């Protein structure tokens, strides 16, 4: 539709449709939004910041699906009384003190800036790129509002999880759709499917491992691919996460040209009394040490950015488990973060999902 400038436009770039009455609201020039989403982070590692963050996270029924009548009293009266102290100490040990934020926030912001730069070079500045967090700030709701205000009539929502799980991709999508429910003029939207088997992602993983092995003081005897765990019950209910993780390890092994004995799949971050996906990373690295493995490497393919589960849990707790059992050389291979190969893979996924919109 042909548009003309409106004298009462209160936003730069907004125009009143041609032949519309003088009191018709101005409409922004149409743009396309790309909204990257990650898990989230507390605003600080003090008690109250941690309590707010953990309350939002652990109240999500996608994460903890126990009956609220049973779970909420336990959460509010016991867990959130004690856990903010221990979690706060863990965050304090990895905190980016220069920026006064968690590493996940720093890395996600850097990823977004690099993705924006590449997309603007290839697609033009009419594509708006930003990021949000499922828990904490910046909230999904606030970023959807900003994109709609900027004139984004189409939004590609991209949860930064290579694998699908109800507790990651699904809950991020849930929050995105909740935000859309509050918009008067809802944009057309797409969500990005998991990219765990995409060749560019597997290649980026392989190159990061090859570089780490090349520069290691001693070549690791085995690579442990540690994925974030979920209750085994979720697998039985149809969640594909376990199978997608196993396939990533297999594709990575094939890309590296390795034997089965050089790489294994494990799961970390068990929470609560029920059985989770096995083997548990913290137990498996100890078993490897007890079986005579002196040197191992650990990577975390399910994480797009280093965070508390990698920098503190893997590089401190799991490392300690290996060394306590007799292991000597523990090499943690960082997540792909804002590395060149990872950004290229993410942009490839985005451009494929924008087909027909650009």
C-alpha positions, 0 to 999 in steps of 0.5 A: 500500500502506498504511504505518505508522511504524516504530520502527526507521526510521533515516531521516526519512520512512521507514516500515515497510509495514503487516503487515510483520515488525518487522525489515522495512527501512523504506521511504522515502515515494515521490518523483519525481526530476528529474536534470539533467545537464551535461558536467562541469568540473574541480575546479580549474585546476591541473595534477592537477585538469586531468589527472584531468578530461581523462583521464576525458573523453578516455578516453570511447569516445563522445568518442574512438572510436579503438582504446584500444590506439592511443589510450591510450598517446598520451593517457597519455604525450603528451597528458596530459603537456602539455594540462593546462597549456594547458587549465588556463590557459584555465580560469584565464582564465574561473574564477569566483574568488569561488566557486572553481569554473568558470562551468559549475558556477555556472550549472548550479547556478543553473539547477537551483535555479530549475527546482526553485523553479518545479517545486515551485510547480507540482508540489509538494515531492515532486519532487526536483530536482538536477544531476550532471556526466558528467565530474568532480563531482558524479558521476552515480553519486553523485546517482542514489544520493542520489535513491534514498536519498531515496525516488525510485522514478521518475527523469527524467534530463535531459541539458542538450543541446538536440541529440542527439549520441553524444558528449553526450546518449548518453554522459550516458545511458550513465553514468546507466544504469551508475549504475542497474546498481548499485542493488538496487531500480532506480527506473523511469526516463525520459530526455528527448529533444532539444528543439532544435526546441521553440518555447519554446526557439527563442523563448528563443534569439530573444529573447536575440538580439533583446535583444543586437542592440537593445543593441549599439553597432553592429548586426551584419551577420551572426549566426554560430550556432556549434555544437560540432563532431563528426567528419564520420564520425559524421554518415555513421554516422547521428548526427543532430546535424548535421541538428538543428543546421541545423534550429535555425538555420532555425527561429531565422531564421524566428522572427526573420524574417530573410533567409538572408544574415543568419545562418549555421551553423558548427562549432567545437572541432575536435580531432585530424587527421580532418575534422569538420563544416564550416564551422569557426567559427574559419575562417569568421569570418576569411573573413567579415572578409576578405569585408568584414564589419566587424561580426558576432555569434556565439551558441552554440545547442548549449550550455545554459550558458556554459563553456570553449568559449564564454567562452574559445574563442568570446570569445577565440580565435574573436574574435581570428581575426575581428579578425586578419583585419580585422574590427572589431566582434565581439559574443558573445551569451551562452548562455541560462544561467539566464535566465527564458525558458530556465528556463521552456522547461526546465520545460515540457520537464520537465513534459511528460516527467513526464506520467503520473507526477504 
